[in-house]
Amino acid sequence: DPDASLAILREVQAQVQAGNALGLPRFWVDVILATNTTDWDAASNSFTSFVTPRAVAVLLNGGAPLPVPGFDEYVALGYAATWLLEQSPEFRNLYRRTTMLGLDALGNMLYLRRRKVAFAPDTPLVRELVQHLNESHAFFGTHFGGIYDTEDAAVSALNVGRREDLWGIVAVRDDG
């Protein structure tokens, strides 16, 4: 509900303007203060105008290696990247430029809400891992693509079976 979200954003903005940063890091305080809360479209546009150049700068100038996010962080970043792609001409331009160069790091994150990760082989250890991930990660259940009998079966489902909703296969090997 955009109206309810906007009301919450306005309240948070009022708190921050009154000097109560609510424990937020400085970056988010700046985002909140820079957000135009006249209406939902204005809020969306000012958010993308503030965040997109900073995200682009981090991606292009951050150097390597970039920090590796946890599963829930990666999924949340994917959701945010999809939203930015849909909202921001600057982000769409960045996406087009990077894919023309053959870099698909952003593409792997986009539209993650429709993608899943599979596991192999079907062993007690893998089942225990899946259970742990399901219990410890908020987004795991939404993005769990199943357990395959073998790694070859999972790869076949992805490549031969054209299971396009898979974006990754975790192959657990016990090499002794």
C-alpha contacts under 8 A as a table, 3 or more apart, distances in Angstrom:
res1	aa1	res2	aa2	distance
1	D	4	A	5.50
1	D	5	S	6.25
2	P	5	S	4.99
2	P	6	L	5.93
2	P	40	W	6.37
3	D	6	L	5.06
3	D	7	A	6.17
3	D	40	W	7.25
4	A	7	A	5.05
4	A	8	I	6.30
5	S	8	I	5.15
5	S	9	L	6.16
6	L	9	L	4.95
6	L	10	R	6.05
6	L	37	T	7.02
6	L	39	D	7.35
6	L	40	W	6.30
6	L	43	A	7.87
7	A	10	R	5.09
7	A	11	E	6.27
8	I	11	E	5.12
8	I	12	V	6.21
9	L	12	V	5.11
9	L	13	Q	5.98
9	L	32	I	7.83
9	L	37	T	7.66
10	R	13	Q	4.96
10	R	14	A	6.09
10	R	37	T	6.48
11	E	14	A	5.04
11	E	15	Q	6.25
12	V	15	Q	5.08
12	V	16	V	6.23
12	V	32	I	7.72
13	Q	16	V	5.12
13	Q	17	Q	6.02
13	Q	32	I	5.76
13	Q	33	L	6.33
14	A	17	Q	5.05
14	A	18	A	6.11
15	Q	18	A	5.09
15	Q	19	G	6.56
15	Q	20	N	5.28
15	Q	21	A	6.95
15	Q	22	L	7.65
16	V	19	G	5.15
16	V	20	N	4.86
16	V	21	A	4.81
16	V	22	L	7.19
16	V	29	V	6.94
16	V	32	I	7.72
16	V	33	L	7.40
17	Q	20	N	7.23
17	Q	33	L	7.16
21	A	24	L	5.69
21	A	29	V	6.65
24	L	28	W	6.13
24	L	29	V	6.27
25	P	28	W	5.61
25	P	29	V	6.46
26	R	29	V	4.99
26	R	30	D	6.20
27	F	30	D	5.19
27	F	31	V	6.30
28	W	31	V	4.83
28	W	32	I	6.06
29	V	32	I	5.18
29	V	33	L	6.14
30	D	33	L	5.14
30	D	34	A	6.02
31	V	34	A	5.15
31	V	35	T	6.18
31	V	47	F	6.89
31	V	50	F	6.74
31	V	51	V	7.49
32	I	35	T	5.30
34	A	46	S	7.12
34	A	47	F	7.65
34	A	50	F	7.32
35	T	43	A	5.66
35	T	46	S	5.31
35	T	47	F	5.78
36	N	39	D	7.69
36	N	42	A	5.68
36	N	43	A	4.96
36	N	46	S	5.90
37	T	40	W	6.87
37	T	42	A	6.35
37	T	43	A	5.06
38	T	42	A	6.15
38	T	43	A	7.05
39	D	42	A	5.35
39	D	43	A	6.22
40	W	43	A	5.03
40	W	44	S	6.13
41	D	44	S	5.10
41	D	45	N	6.06
42	A	45	N	5.12
42	A	46	S	6.03
43	A	46	S	5.29
43	A	47	F	5.99
44	S	47	F	5.18
44	S	48	T	6.21
44	S	87	Q	7.67
45	N	48	T	5.28
45	N	49	S	6.00
45	N	87	Q	7.58
45	N	88	S	7.86
46	S	49	S	4.93
46	S	50	F	6.05
47	F	50	F	5.21
47	F	51	V	5.97
48	T	51	V	5.12
48	T	52	T	5.33
48	T	84	L	6.73
48	T	87	Q	7.20
48	T	88	S	6.22
49	S	52	T	5.79
49	S	53	P	7.02
49	S	88	S	7.77
50	F	53	P	6.60
50	F	54	R	7.17
51	V	54	R	5.32
51	V	55	A	6.04
52	T	55	A	5.06
52	T	56	V	6.02
52	T	84	L	7.52
52	T	88	S	7.57
52	T	90	E	6.97
52	T	91	F	6.45
53	P	56	V	5.09
53	P	57	A	6.07
53	P	90	E	7.82
54	R	57	A	5.04
54	R	58	V	6.21
55	A	58	V	5.14
55	A	59	L	6.18
56	V	59	L	5.10
56	V	60	L	6.02
56	V	91	F	7.62
56	V	94	L	7.41
57	A	60	L	5.23
57	A	61	N	5.45
57	A	62	G	7.09
58	V	61	N	5.37
58	V	62	G	4.67
59	L	62	G	5.71
60	L	63	G	7.53
62	G	66	L	7.05
63	G	66	L	6.90
69	P	72	D	7.95
69	P	73	E	5.51
69	P	74	Y	5.52
70	G	73	E	5.16
70	G	74	Y	5.99
71	F	74	Y	5.15
71	F	75	V	6.26
71	F	137	H	7.25
71	F	139	F	7.85
71	F	140	F	7.75
72	D	75	V	5.14
72	D	76	A	6.07
72	D	137	H	6.17
72	D	138	A	6.59
72	D	139	F	5.85
72	D	140	F	7.55
73	E	76	A	5.04
73	E	77	L	5.99
74	Y	77	L	5.06
74	Y	78	G	6.10
74	Y	109	M	7.74
75	V	78	G	4.92
75	V	79	Y	6.26
75	V	109	M	7.63
75	V	112	L	6.77
75	V	113	R	7.83
75	V	139	F	7.10
76	A	79	Y	5.06
76	A	80	A	6.19
77	L	80	A	4.97
77	L	81	A	5.95
77	L	109	M	7.41
78	G	81	A	5.01
78	G	82	T	6.12
78	G	109	M	4.51
78	G	110	L	5.49
78	G	111	Y	6.91
78	G	112	L	5.68
78	G	113	R	7.78
79	Y	82	T	5.17
79	Y	83	W	6.23
79	Y	109	M	7.84
79	Y	110	L	7.18
79	Y	111	Y	7.04
79	Y	112	L	6.60
79	Y	113	R	6.76
80	A	83	W	5.04
80	A	84	L	6.08
81	A	84	L	5.00
81	A	85	L	6.03
81	A	106	L	7.79
81	A	109	M	7.03
81	A	110	L	6.11
82	T	85	L	5.05
82	T	86	E	6.26
82	T	109	M	7.74
82	T	110	L	5.06
82	T	111	Y	5.72
82	T	112	L	7.90
83	W	86	E	5.14
83	W	87	Q	6.09
84	L	87	Q	4.97
84	L	88	S	5.35
84	L	91	F	6.27
84	L	92	R	7.94
85	L	88	S	5.64
85	L	89	P	7.38
85	L	91	F	5.48
85	L	92	R	5.20
85	L	95	Y	7.90
86	E	92	R	7.68
88	S	91	F	5.29
88	S	92	R	6.34
89	P	92	R	5.03
89	P	93	N	6.10
90	E	93	N	5.10
90	E	94	L	6.27
91	F	94	L	4.96
91	F	95	Y	6.14
92	R	95	Y	5.04
92	R	96	R	6.18
93	N	96	R	5.11
93	N	97	R	6.13
94	L	97	R	5.15
94	L	98	T	6.13
95	Y	98	T	5.32
95	Y	99	T	6.17
95	Y	106	L	6.72
95	Y	107	G	7.66
96	R	99	T	5.33
96	R	100	M	6.12
97	R	100	M	5.21
97	R	101	L	6.44
98	T	101	L	5.13
98	T	102	G	6.50
98	T	103	L	5.19
98	T	104	D	6.89
99	T	102	G	4.87
99	T	103	L	5.04
99	T	104	D	5.60
99	T	107	G	7.81
100	M	103	L	7.36
103	L	106	L	7.82
104	D	107	G	4.89
104	D	108	N	6.28
105	A	108	N	5.47
105	A	109	M	7.04
106	L	109	M	5.31
106	L	110	L	6.32
107	G	110	L	5.14
108	N	112	L	7.64
108	N	167	W	7.45
109	M	112	L	5.64
111	Y	114	R	6.01
111	Y	115	R	7.26
112	L	115	R	4.99
112	L	116	K	7.83
113	R	143	H	7.62
114	R	143	H	7.92
114	R	165	D	6.27
115	R	143	H	6.27
115	R	164	E	7.84
115	R	165	D	4.51
115	R	166	L	5.45
115	R	167	W	5.80
116	K	142	T	7.64
116	K	143	H	4.22
116	K	144	F	5.29
116	K	145	G	4.79
116	K	165	D	5.81
116	K	166	L	4.73
116	K	167	W	5.78
116	K	168	G	7.02
117	V	143	H	6.03
117	V	144	F	5.33
117	V	145	G	4.94
117	V	146	G	7.50
117	V	166	L	5.64
117	V	167	W	5.81
117	V	168	G	4.72
117	V	169	I	5.65
117	V	170	V	7.31
118	A	144	F	6.35
118	A	145	G	4.53
118	A	146	G	5.09
118	A	147	I	5.85
118	A	148	Y	7.31
118	A	154	A	7.13
118	A	166	L	6.94
118	A	168	G	6.29
118	A	169	I	4.74
118	A	170	V	6.19
119	F	122	D	7.68
119	F	126	V	7.25
119	F	145	G	7.61
119	F	146	G	6.33
119	F	147	I	4.68
119	F	148	Y	6.17
119	F	151	E	7.85
119	F	154	A	7.51
119	F	169	I	5.56
119	F	170	V	4.74
119	F	171	A	5.91
119	F	172	V	7.64
120	A	123	T	7.87
120	A	126	V	7.04
120	A	147	I	5.58
120	A	148	Y	5.01
120	A	149	D	6.21
120	A	150	T	5.37
120	A	151	E	5.09
120	A	154	A	6.82
120	A	169	I	7.42
120	A	170	V	6.36
120	A	171	A	4.92
120	A	172	V	6.28
121	P	126	V	6.94
121	P	147	I	6.90
121	P	148	Y	5.74
121	P	149	D	4.95
121	P	150	T	4.33
121	P	151	E	5.71
121	P	171	A	6.64
121	P	172	V	6.74
122	D	126	V	6.28
122	D	127	R	6.98
122	D	147	I	5.85
122	D	148	Y	5.75
122	D	149	D	4.67
122	D	150	T	6.66
123	T	126	V	5.26
123	T	127	R	6.24
124	P	127	R	5.05
124	P	128	E	6.09
125	L	128	E	5.08
125	L	129	L	6.21
126	V	129	L	4.95
126	V	130	V	6.15
126	V	172	V	6.94
127	R	130	V	5.10
127	R	131	Q	6.14
127	R	147	I	7.90
128	E	131	Q	5.08
128	E	132	H	6.15
129	L	132	H	5.08
129	L	133	L	6.16
130	V	133	L	5.11
130	V	134	N	6.04
131	Q	134	N	5.09
131	Q	135	E	6.23
132	H	135	E	5.15
132	H	136	S	6.04
133	L	136	S	5.11
133	L	137	H	5.64
133	L	140	F	6.47
134	N	137	H	5.78
134	N	138	A	7.44
134	N	140	F	5.36
134	N	141	G	5.74
135	E	138	A	7.77
137	H	140	F	5.41
138	A	141	G	7.37
139	F	142	T	5.55
139	F	143	H	6.56
140	F	143	H	5.22
140	F	144	F	5.87
141	G	144	F	5.29
145	G	166	L	6.81
148	Y	151	E	6.92
148	Y	153	A	6.18
148	Y	154	A	5.58
149	D	153	A	6.55
149	D	154	A	7.81
150	T	153	A	5.13
150	T	154	A	6.52
151	E	154	A	5.13
151	E	155	V	6.22
151	E	171	A	6.04
152	D	155	V	5.09
152	D	156	S	5.94
153	A	156	S	5.01
153	A	157	A	6.13
154	A	157	A	5.10
154	A	158	L	6.36
154	A	169	I	7.01
155	V	158	L	5.09
155	V	159	N	5.98
155	V	160	V	7.83
155	V	169	I	7.59
156	S	159	N	5.16
156	S	160	V	4.96
156	S	161	G	6.13
157	A	160	V	5.79
157	A	161	G	4.42
157	A	162	R	6.33
157	A	163	R	5.75
158	L	161	G	5.79
158	L	162	R	5.22
158	L	163	R	4.82
158	L	164	E	6.68
158	L	166	L	6.53
159	N	162	R	5.30
159	N	163	R	7.26
163	R	166	L	6.08
164	E	167	W	7.59
166	L	169	I	7.64
